[in-house]
Amino acid sequence: MKCEEAVLVRIFFGENDKHEGKPLYKYITEYCRERKIAGVTVFRGILGYGASSVVHKGGILKLSSDLPIVVEIIDCEENIKPVLPQLAKLIKGGLITLEKVKVLRPP
């Protein structure tokens, strides 16, 4: 990434969400990698809810099979813009947020 400013995309959905039979978080990661997006990280939540107000949680004795997932994608705006339409098509019951961020590079 050759920019000081970047765009951070956060995508929120459930662990059970799939695309073409593949976990959605894996599909999104592969999709971005093929398009040479600078970085993608997937987080699995332990508790959360969305528009449906259904609480998804994990526990010691019983793990939910639909824990919250957050995928963070970062790159320059000109690299992010072309992938946003496809990402929007993939997210059925989730949420996508965008924010401009400053990238600090070690000397």
C-alpha positions as CSV (number, residue, x, y, z in Angstrom):
1,M,0.0,0.0,0.0
2,K,1.5,3.3,-1.1
3,C,-0.7,5.8,0.7
4,E,-0.8,7.6,4.0
5,E,-4.6,7.6,4.0
6,A,-6.6,4.4,3.5
7,V,-10.2,3.1,3.7
8,L,-11.1,0.6,6.4
9,V,-14.1,-1.6,5.5
10,R,-15.9,-3.5,8.2
11,I,-18.4,-6.2,7.3
12,F,-20.6,-7.7,10.0
13,F,-22.5,-11.0,9.5
14,G,-23.0,-14.5,11.0
15,E,-20.6,-17.4,11.0
16,N,-23.2,-19.5,9.2
17,D,-23.4,-17.2,6.2
18,K,-22.1,-18.8,3.0
19,H,-21.5,-18.0,-0.7
20,E,-21.3,-20.8,-3.2
21,G,-21.2,-23.3,-0.4
22,K,-18.1,-21.7,1.2
23,P,-18.0,-19.8,4.5
24,L,-18.7,-16.1,3.5
25,Y,-15.6,-14.9,5.5
26,K,-13.4,-17.3,3.5
27,Y,-14.9,-16.3,0.2
28,I,-14.5,-12.5,1.0
29,T,-10.8,-13.1,2.0
30,E,-10.1,-15.0,-1.2
31,Y,-12.0,-12.5,-3.3
32,C,-9.9,-9.6,-1.9
33,R,-6.6,-11.5,-2.2
34,E,-7.3,-12.2,-5.9
35,R,-7.8,-8.5,-6.4
36,K,-4.6,-7.7,-4.6
37,I,-6.3,-5.8,-1.7
38,A,-3.6,-4.8,0.8
39,G,-5.1,-6.6,3.9
40,V,-8.0,-8.6,5.3
41,T,-8.5,-9.8,8.8
42,V,-11.4,-12.0,10.1
43,F,-12.6,-11.8,13.7
44,R,-15.0,-14.2,15.4
45,G,-17.1,-12.6,18.1
46,I,-18.1,-14.1,21.4
47,L,-21.4,-12.1,21.7
48,G,-23.4,-9.8,19.5
49,Y,-26.7,-9.1,17.8
50,G,-27.8,-7.2,14.7
51,A,-31.0,-5.9,13.2
52,S,-32.9,-9.1,14.0
53,S,-32.1,-8.6,17.7
54,V,-31.2,-12.3,18.0
55,V,-28.3,-12.6,20.4
56,H,-25.5,-14.8,19.1
57,K,-23.1,-16.0,21.8
58,G,-20.6,-18.7,22.6
59,G,-20.3,-20.4,26.0
60,I,-18.1,-22.9,27.8
61,L,-20.4,-25.8,27.5
62,K,-22.3,-24.9,24.3
63,L,-20.8,-23.0,21.4
64,S,-23.3,-21.2,19.1
65,S,-23.1,-22.4,15.5
66,D,-23.7,-18.8,14.3
67,L,-21.2,-16.6,16.1
68,P,-20.7,-13.0,15.0
69,I,-18.1,-12.5,12.3
70,V,-16.3,-9.2,11.5
71,V,-14.2,-8.9,8.4
72,E,-11.9,-5.9,8.2
73,I,-10.5,-4.9,4.8
74,I,-7.9,-2.1,4.3
75,D,-6.4,-0.4,1.3
76,C,-6.3,2.9,-0.6
77,E,-9.7,4.2,-1.7
78,E,-9.0,3.6,-5.4
79,N,-8.4,-0.1,-4.7
80,I,-11.4,-0.5,-2.3
81,K,-14.0,1.2,-4.6
82,P,-14.0,-1.5,-7.3
83,V,-14.7,-4.3,-4.8
84,L,-17.5,-2.6,-2.9
85,P,-20.3,-3.5,-5.3
86,Q,-19.6,-7.2,-5.1
87,L,-19.2,-7.1,-1.3
88,A,-22.6,-5.4,-1.0
89,K,-24.2,-8.2,-3.1
90,L,-22.7,-10.8,-0.8
91,I,-24.1,-9.3,2.5
92,K,-27.8,-10.3,2.9
93,G,-28.5,-9.7,6.6
94,G,-25.3,-8.0,7.7
95,L,-23.8,-4.6,7.7
96,I,-20.9,-2.9,5.9
97,T,-19.2,0.3,7.2
98,L,-16.5,2.4,5.7
99,E,-14.1,4.9,7.4
100,K,-11.1,6.8,6.3
101,V,-8.0,5.9,8.4
102,K,-4.5,7.2,8.7
103,V,-1.8,4.6,8.1
104,L,1.4,4.9,10.2
105,R,4.5,3.2,8.9
106,P,7.4,2.3,11.1
107,P,10.6,4.1,10.1
